[in-house]
Amino acid sequence: QSQLVESGGGLVRPGGSLRLSCAGAGLILDYYSIGWFRQAPGKEREAVSCISSSTYKPYYVDSVKGRFTISRDNAKNMVYLQMNGLKPEDTGVYYCAAHSATTEEAMCVIGWPPESWGQGTQVTVSS
């Protein structure tokens, strides 16, 4: 059973917005850096954004900078991804992931494999 649970995906028109949520289910997110990954049809899974555990420092892949915002509420054991200005190329299954290394660079820059994954939530951007 996954220790991370995503929600908030759906179908949205280009230019629209969605807010994804990642809940820790048996995992205390305080101690982990958290990342959002996505996998488009026929493509490899890629890191989209990560956030450090205590300083809340974010990282974004270039393709989403200025459109996506990652945030976390450790008191609620939640991490969020606000996605604005969505494009068809943002379509994919979005996964929440955790790593015990606290820096936002662990998964998104250095490329260490996540230690925990959620089951994913589908985001479809289409007119």
Contact map, one row per residue, 1 for C-alpha under 8 A:
1110000000000000000000000000000000000000000000000000000000000000000000000000000000000000000000000000000000000000000000000000000
1111100000000000000000001000000000000000000000000000000000000000000000000000000000000000000000000000000000000000000111100000000
1111100000000000000000011110000000000000000000000000000000000000000000000000000000000000000000000000000000000000000111000000000
0111110000000000000001111010000000000000000000000000000000000000000000000000000000000000000000011000000000000000000111100000000
0111111000000000000001111000000000000000000000000000000000000000000000000000000000000000000000010000000000000000000001110000000
0001111100000000000111100000000000000000000000000000000000000000000000000000000000000000000000110000000000000000000001111000000
0000111110000000000111000000000000000000000000000000000000000000000000000000000000000000000000000000000000000000000000001000000
0000011111000000011110000000000000000000000000000000000000000000000000000000000000000000000000000000000000000000000000001000000
0000001111100000011100000000000000000000000000000000000000000000000000000000000000000000000000000000000000000000000000001111000
0000000111110000010000000000000000000000000000000000000000000000000000000000000000000000000000000000000000000000000000001111000
0000000011111000000000000000000000000000000000000000000000000000000000000000000000000000000000000000000000000000000000000011110
0000000001111101110000000000000000000000000000000000000000000000000000000000000000000100000000000000000000000000000000000011111
0000000000111111000000000000000000000000000000000000000000000000000000000000000000000100000000000000000000000000000000000000111
0000000000011111000000000000000000000000000000000000000000000000000000000000000000001111000000000000000000000000000000000000111
0000000000001111100000000000000000000000000000000000000000000000000000000000000000011110000000000000000000000000000000000000000
0000000000011111110000000000000000000000000000000000000000000000000000000000000000011100000000000000000000000000000000000000000
0000000000010011111000000000000000000000000000000000000000000000000000000000000001111100000000000000000000000000000000000000000
0000000111010001111100000000000000000000000000000000000000000000000000000000000001110000000000000000000000000000000000000000000
0000000110000000111110000000000000000000000000000000000000000000000000000000000111100000000000000000000000000000000000000000000
0000011110000000011111000000000000000000000000000000000000000000000000000000000111100000000000000000000000000000000000000000000
0000011100000000001111100000000000000000000000000000000000000000000000000000011110000000000000000000000000000000000000000000000
0001111000000000000111110000000000000000000000000000000000000000000000000000011100000000000000010000000000000000000000000000000
0001110000000000000011111000000000000000000000000000000000000000000000000000111000000000000000000000000000000000000000000000000
0011100000000000000001111111100000000000000000000000000000000000000000000000110000000000000000000000000000000000000000000000000
0111100000000000000000111111000000000000000000000000000000000000000000000000000000000000000000000000000000000000000000000000000
0010000000000000000000011111000000000000000000000000000000000000000000000000000000000000000000000000000000000000000000000000000
0011000000000000000000011111100000000000000000000000000000000000000000000000000000000000000000000000000000000000000000000000000
0000000000000000000000011111111100000000000000000000000000000000000000000000100000000000000000000000000000000000000000000000000
0000000000000000000000010011111111000000000000000000100000000000000000000100110000000000000000000100000000000000000000000000000
0000000000000000000000000001111100000000000000000000110000000000000000000100100000000000000000000000000000000000000000000000000
0000000000000000000000000001111110000000000000000000110000000000000000000000000000000000000000000001010000000000000000000000000
0000000000000000000000000001111111000000000000000001100000000000000000000000000000000000000000000111110000000000000000000000000
0000000000000000000000000000101111100000000000000111100000000000000000000000000000000000000000000111111101000000000000000000000
0000000000000000000000000000100111110000000000000111100000000000000000000000001000000000000000011110000100000000000000000000000
0000000000000000000000000000000011111000000000111110000000000000000000000000000000000000000000011100000100110000000000000000000
0000000000000000000000000000000001111100000000111100000000000000000000000000000010000000000001111000000000000000000000000000000
0000000000000000000000000000000000111110000011111000000000000000000000000000000000000000000001111000000000000000000000000000000
0000000000000000000000000000000000011111000011110000000000000000000000000000000000000000000111100000000000000000000000000000000
0000000000000000000000000000000000001111101111000000000000000000000000000000000000000000000111000000000000000000000000000000000
0000000000000000000000000000000000000111111110000000000000000000000000000000000000000000011110000000000000000000000000000000000
0000000000000000000000000000000000000011111000000000000000000000000000000000000000000000000100000000000000000000000000000000000
0000000000000000000000000000000000000001111100000000000000000000000000000000000000000000000000000000000000000000000000000000000
0000000000000000000000000000000000000011111110000000000000000000000000000000000000000000000000000000000000000000000000000000000
0000000000000000000000000000000000000011011111000000000000000000000000000000000000000000000000000000000000000000000000000000000
0000000000000000000000000000000000001111001111100000000000000000000000000000000000000000000000000000000000000000000000000000000
0000000000000000000000000000000000001110000111110000000000000000000000000000000000000000000000000000000000000000000000000000000
0000000000000000000000000000000000111100000011111100000000001000000000000000000000000000000000000000000000110000000000000000000
0000000000000000000000000000000000111100000001111100000000011001000000000000000000000000000000000000000000010000000000000000000
0000000000000000000000000000000000111000000000111110000001111000000001000000000000000000000000000000000000010000000000000000000
0000000000000000000000000000000011110000000000111111000001110000000001000000000000000000000000000000000110110000000000000000000
0000000000000000000000000000000011100000000000001111100111100000000001110000000000000000000000000000001100000000000000000000000
0000000000000000000000000000000111000000000000000111111111000000000000000000000000000000000000000000011110000000000000000000000
0000000000000000000000000000111111000000000000000011111100000000000000000000000000000000000000000000011100000000000000000000000
0000000000000000000000000000011000000000000000000001111100000000000000000000000000000000000000000000010000000000000000000000000
0000000000000000000000000000000000000000000000000001111110000000000000000000000000000000000000000000000000000000000000000000000
0000000000000000000000000000000000000000000000000011111111000000000000110000000000000000000000000000000000000000000000000000000
0000000000000000000000000000000000000000000000000011001111100000000000000000000000000000000000000000001100000000000000000000000
0000000000000000000000000000000000000000000000001111000111110000000001100000000000000000000000000000000100000000000000000000000
0000000000000000000000000000000000000000000000001110000011111000000000000000000000000000000000000000000110010000000000000000000
0000000000000000000000000000000000000000000000011100000001111101100100000000000000000000000000000000000000000000000000000000000
0000000000000000000000000000000000000000000000111000000000111111100000000000000000000000000000000000000000000000000000000000000
0000000000000000000000000000000000000000000000000000000000011111100000000000000000000000000000000000000000000000000000000000000
0000000000000000000000000000000000000000000000000000000000001111100000000000000000000000000000000000000000000000000000000000000
0000000000000000000000000000000000000000000000010000000000011111111100000000000000000000000000000000000000000000000000000000000
0000000000000000000000000000000000000000000000000000000000011111111100000000000000000000000000000000000000000000000000000000000
0000000000000000000000000000000000000000000000000000000000000001111110000000000000000000000000000000000000000000000000000000000
0000000000000000000000000000000000000000000000000000000000000001111110000000000000111100000000000000000000000000000000000000000
0000000000000000000000000000000000000000000000000000000000010001111111000000000011110000000000000000000000000000000000000000000
0000000000000000000000000000000000000000000000000000000000000000011111100000000011100000000000000000000000000000000000000000000
0000000000000000000000000000000000000000000000001110000001000000000111110000001111000000000000000000000000000000000000000000000
0000000000000000000000000000000000000000000000000010000101000000000011111000001110000000000000000000000000000000000000000000000
0000000000000000000000000000000000000000000000000010000100000000000001111100111100000000000000000000000000000000000000000000000
0000000000000000000000000000000000000000000000000000000000000000000000111111111000000000000000000000000000000000000000000000000
0000000000000000000000000000110000000000000000000000000000000000000000011111111000000000000000000000000000000000000000000000000
0000000000000000000000000000000000000000000000000000000000000000000000001111110000000000000000000000000000000000000000000000000
0000000000000000000000000000000000000000000000000000000000000000000000001111110000000000000000000000000000000000000000000000000
0000000000000000000000110001110000000000000000000000000000000000000000011111111000000000000000000000000000000000000000000000000
0000000000000000000011110000100000000000000000000000000000000000000000011111111100000000000000000000000000000000000000000000000
0000000000000000000011100000000001000000000000000000000000000000000001111100111110000000000000000000000000000000000000000000000
0000000000000000001111000000000000000000000000000000000000000000000001110000011111000000000000000000000000000000000000000000000
0000000000000000001110000000000000010000000000000000000000000000000111100000001111100000000000000000000000000000000000000000000
0000000000000000111100000000000000000000000000000000000000000000000111000000000111110000000000000000000000000000000000000000000
0000000000000000111100000000000000000000000000000000000000000000001110000000000011111100000000000000000000000000000000000000000
0000000000000011110000000000000000000000000000000000000000000000001100000000000001111100000000000000000000000000000000000000000
0000000000000111100000000000000000000000000000000000000000000000001000000000000000111110000000000000000000000000000000000000000
0000000000011111100000000000000000000000000000000000000000000000001000000000000000111111010000000000000000000000000000000000100
0000000000000110000000000000000000000000000000000000000000000000000000000000000000001111111000000000000000000000000000000000110
0000000000000100000000000000000000000000000000000000000000000000000000000000000000000111111000000000000000000000000000000001110
0000000000000000000000000000000000000000000000000000000000000000000000000000000000000011111000000000000000000000000000000000100
0000000000000000000000000000000000000001000000000000000000000000000000000000000000000111111100000000000000000000000000000011100
0000000000000000000000000000000000000001000000000000000000000000000000000000000000000011111110000000000000000000000000000111100
0000000000000000000000000000000000000111100000000000000000000000000000000000000000000000011111000000000000000000000000000111000
0000000000000000000000000000000000000111000000000000000000000000000000000000000000000000001111100000000000000000000000011110000
0000000000000000000000000000000000011110000000000000000000000000000000000000000000000000000111110000000000000000000000011110000
0000010000000000000000000000000000011100000000000000000000000000000000000000000000000000000011111000000000000000000011111000000
0001110000000000000001000000000001111000000000000000000000000000000000000000000000000000000001111100000000000000000011110000000
0001000000000000000000000000000001111000000000000000000000000000000000000000000000000000000000111110000000000000011111000000000
0000000000000000000000000000100111100000000000000000000000000000000000000000000000000000000000011111000000000000011110000000000
0000000000000000000000000000000111000000000000000000000000000000000000000000000000000000000000001111110001100000111100000000000
0000000000000000000000000000001110000000000000000000000000000000000000000000000000000000000000000111110000000000001000000000000
0000000000000000000000000000000110000000000000000000000000000000000000000000000000000000000000000011111001000000000000000000000
0000000000000000000000000000001110000000000000000001110000000000000000000000000000000000000000000011111101000000000000000000000
0000000000000000000000000000000010000000000000000011100010000000000000000000000000000000000000000000111111000000000000000000000
0000000000000000000000000000000011100000000000000111100011100000000000000000000000000000000000000000011111111000000000000000000
0000000000000000000000000000000000000000000000000101000000100000000000000000000000000000000000000000001111111110000000000000000
0000000000000000000000000000000010000000000000000000000000000000000000000000000000000000000000000010111111111111000000000000000
0000000000000000000000000000000000100000000000100100000000000000000000000000000000000000000000000010000111111111110000000000000
0000000000000000000000000000000000100000000000111100000000100000000000000000000000000000000000000000000111111111000000000000000
0000000000000000000000000000000000000000000000000000000000000000000000000000000000000000000000000000000111111110000000000000000
0000000000000000000000000000000000000000000000000000000000000000000000000000000000000000000000000000000011111111000000000000000
0000000000000000000000000000000000000000000000000000000000000000000000000000000000000000000000000000000011111111100000000000000
0000000000000000000000000000000000000000000000000000000000000000000000000000000000000000000000000000000001110111110000000000000
0000000000000000000000000000000000000000000000000000000000000000000000000000000000000000000000000010000000100011111000000000000
0000000000000000000000000000000000000000000000000000000000000000000000000000000000000000000000001110000000100001111110000000000
0000000000000000000000000000000000000000000000000000000000000000000000000000000000000000000000001111000000000000111110000000000
0111000000000000000000000000000000000000000000000000000000000000000000000000000000000000000000001110000000000000011111000000000
0111000000000000000000000000000000000000000000000000000000000000000000000000000000000000000000111100000000000000011111100000000
0111110000000000000000000000000000000000000000000000000000000000000000000000000000000000000000111000000000000000000111110000000
0101110000000000000000000000000000000000000000000000000000000000000000000000000000000000000000110000000000000000000011111000000
0000110000000000000000000000000000000000000000000000000000000000000000000000000000000000000011110000000000000000000001111100000
0000011111000000000000000000000000000000000000000000000000000000000000000000000000000000000011100000000000000000000000111110000
0000000011000000000000000000000000000000000000000000000000000000000000000000000000000000001111000000000000000000000000011111000
0000000011110000000000000000000000000000000000000000000000000000000000000000000000000000011111000000000000000000000000001111100
0000000011110000000000000000000000000000000000000000000000000000000000000000000000000001011100000000000000000000000000000111110
0000000000111100000000000000000000000000000000000000000000000000000000000000000000000111111000000000000000000000000000000011111
0000000000111100000000000000000000000000000000000000000000000000000000000000000000000011000000000000000000000000000000000001111
0000000000011100000000000000000000000000000000000000000000000000000000000000000000000000000000000000000000000000000000000000111
